[in-house]
Amino acid sequence: MRSKILLLVVSLVASLALAEVGLRSQIRLWTINYPPICWRPDLYQRFDPYGYRLWPGKRMKHLYPVDHPLVTAADVRRLADVFSDADPPVAIVAPSFQRRRGHPVVVTAALVPALLELPPGASPRALLAPDVAPTRFVEVDDDRVLVDMDTPDGLIRRHCPERTVVLATDDPVAADRFRRIPTVASVTAANGRLTIHGTGEDLVTAVIHCLSDERIHVTDFRTVLPTLEDVFLKVTGHSIRD
C-alpha cells in the first residue's frame, strides 16, 4: 500500500516538473514587453501607466459630433488650415451655411480644460459663443455641416428619398390616376403590375388614398424602401460587395 502511495506521489511530482519545464521553454511567447513597441511615434507619445496615447494638439482641437456624418475630410482640413493661418489668431473656427453655425468646430487648446470640466449632458455652447471667444466662420456650399443624423433612417432619408410601390390591378385607368399624385415621378406597367416611383415618406400613403378614392381594386400590394446599402451605392458609386 505504501509503495502505491509513493509511486503516485512521485508521478505527480514528475508531472508538475515536466509542466514547469514546458512553460519555461515557452515563456518568451507569454511575455508582454513594457512599454509596448510603438510603430507610429508620429501619432503616439509615451504615457504612463498605459504605454502610449495620441499626441495632444499643441494649438488646436477638433470637436466632431458623430451624428454629423455628411461632413467631408476636406471640410475638416479647411477648418484646420483657417485656424492655423488666422492672423490675428482666433479661438474658434466653425463652418456655416446661410449664416447658420454648424459642425465640426476647431477650438484652441486653451479651451479644452474648461470643456472637459463640463458635467455629463451639459452643452458647451456657452463656452463656444462668438461673444465669449474670437470666432472665424467658414462658409460651405450646402447644409452638410447642419444635418444632424441620430439614426440610420435619418441617413437613408437624406440620401435616398426615393420610394417605390408595386401593385397588381386590372383597372385600365389606374396608371393615369397614380400619375396625378404630386410626389409620383413615374408609373410603369408590366405583366399586370404597376410600378410607381416617387419621393418622400408620404408616397405610400398617397397611393393608398388614391386606391380608396378611385375605388381601384388590387390583388397584390408591396413597397420597396431604400436601405443603407442603397445609401452606400449612391454616395460612393459602388456596391458594398464590390
SULSULPE-V334938 format. One record per residue. RES is the residue in one letter. PSI is psi in whole degrees, -180 to 180 (none if undefined). D_LAST is the distance of its C-alpha to the last C-alpha in Angstrom with 1 decimal. Layout:
RES;PSI;D_LAST / RES;PSI;D_LAST
This chain:
M;-43;73.2 / R;-37;73.2 / S;-36;71.7 / K;-41;68.8 / I;-42;68.1 / L;-42;68.4 / L;-39;66.0 / L;-42;63.4 / V;-43;63.7 / V;-41;63.4 / S;-41;60.3 / L;-45;58.7 / V;-42;59.6 / A;-40;58.2 / S;-44;54.9 / L;-38;54.5 / A;-44;55.5 / L;-40;52.9 / A;-41;50.2 / E;-42;51.2 / V;-41;51.1 / G;-43;47.6 / L;-41;46.3 / R;-33;48.0 / S;-22;46.5 / Q;13;43.0 / I;-31;43.9 / R;-24;41.8 / L;-20;38.6 / W;-12;39.7 / T;131;40.8 / I;115;38.9 / N;143;40.0 / Y;128;41.2 / P;156;40.2 / P;156;36.7 / I;131;35.3 / C;117;33.6 / W;-10;31.0 / R;71;30.5 / P;-15;34.1 / D;-19;33.1 / L;-26;31.3 / Y;148;33.6 / Q;156;37.4 / R;132;39.8 / F;111;40.7 / D;151;43.0 / P;10;42.9 / Y;-2;39.1 / G;-77;38.4 / Y;160;36.3 / R;163;35.1 / L;140;33.3 / W;125;35.7 / P;142;37.2 / G;137;37.2 / K;-26;40.6 / R;-33;40.7 / M;158;37.9 / K;146;35.7 / H;131;32.7 / L;106;33.0 / Y;99;29.5 / P;137;29.4 / V;-10;26.1 / D;22;26.4 / H;68;25.8 / P;-7;22.0 / L;-11;22.1 / V;138;24.0 / T;164;22.2 / A;-34;22.8 / A;-35;24.9 / D;-45;27.1 / V;-44;27.8 / R;-40;28.6 / R;-42;30.9 / L;-43;32.8 / A;-40;33.3 / D;-41;34.6 / V;-40;36.9 / F;-46;38.3 / S;-34;38.9 / D;-4;40.5 / A;131;42.7 / D;109;46.3 / P;161;48.1 / P;150;45.7 / V;162;44.3 / A;-26;43.6 / I;140;40.6 / V;126;37.9 / A;145;36.1 / P;159;33.9 / S;155;35.3 / F;120;34.6 / Q;47;37.6 / R;20;39.9 / R;127;38.0 / R;140;37.1 / G;-160;33.6 / H;158;31.4 / P;171;30.7 / V;137;34.2 / V;128;35.4 / V;154;38.8 / T;147;41.3 / A;-21;41.5 / A;-23;45.0 / L;-13;43.9 / V;-45;41.7 / P;-42;44.7 / A;-37;45.7 / L;-40;42.2 / L;-21;42.0 / E;-8;45.4 / L;139;44.3 / P;159;44.6 / P;133;41.6 / G;-9;40.6 / A;147;42.6 / S;138;41.4 / P;8;41.5 / R;-39;42.4 / A;-35;46.0 / L;-25;45.2 / L;11;42.8 / A;141;44.9 / P;-30;45.7 / D;-5;49.4 / V;-42;49.1 / A;140;47.0 / P;127;46.6 / T;140;43.3 / R;128;41.3 / F;140;39.0 / V;114;36.0 / E;135;35.2 / V;169;31.6 / D;-4;30.6 / D;-174;29.3 / D;19;29.6 / R;-27;26.5 / V;-7;29.1 / L;-23;30.9 / V;118;28.3 / D;113;28.8 / M;110;26.1 / D;-13;27.2 / T;160;25.0 / P;-33;21.5 / D;-36;23.5 / G;-38;24.6 / L;-40;21.2 / I;-44;20.3 / R;-35;23.7 / R;-47;23.2 / H;-28;20.0 / C;76;20.0 / P;-4;23.6 / E;144;23.1 / R;152;24.5 / T;137;25.0 / V;131;27.9 / V;126;28.2 / L;159;31.8 / A;129;34.1 / T;152;37.5 / D;11;40.3 / D;120;41.7 / P;-20;41.9 / V;9;42.0 / A;-41;39.3 / A;-43;36.7 / D;-37;39.2 / R;-43;40.0 / F;-32;36.4 / R;-18;36.0 / R;-12;38.8 / I;128;36.9 / P;-34;36.2 / T;2;32.6 / V;128;31.6 / A;-37;29.6 / S;155;29.7 / V;123;30.9 / T;147;29.9 / A;137;31.7 / A;129;30.6 / N;42;32.1 / G;10;34.4 / R;148;31.8 / L;131;31.3 / T;116;28.0 / I;116;28.9 / H;138;26.5 / G;-169;27.7 / T;154;27.3 / G;152;28.7 / E;-17;29.4 / D;1;32.7 / L;-48;31.3 / V;-43;31.6 / T;-42;35.1 / A;-39;36.1 / V;-41;35.1 / I;-41;37.1 / H;-39;40.1 / C;-42;40.0 / L;-41;40.0 / S;-46;43.0 / D;-38;44.9 / E;0;44.6 / R;49;45.1 / I;124;42.1 / H;130;41.8 / V;149;38.3 / T;-8;37.4 / D;146;33.8 / F;127;32.0 / R;158;28.6 / T;151;26.4 / V;112;22.7 / L;146;21.7 / P;157;18.6 / T;178;16.7 / L;-29;15.1 / E;-37;11.6 / D;-38;13.3 / V;-46;14.5 / F;-43;11.2 / L;-42;10.1 / K;-37;13.6 / V;-42;14.0 / T;-21;11.0 / G;1;10.3 / H;162;6.5 / S;158;5.3 / I;-33;5.6 / R;-10;3.8 / D;none;0.0
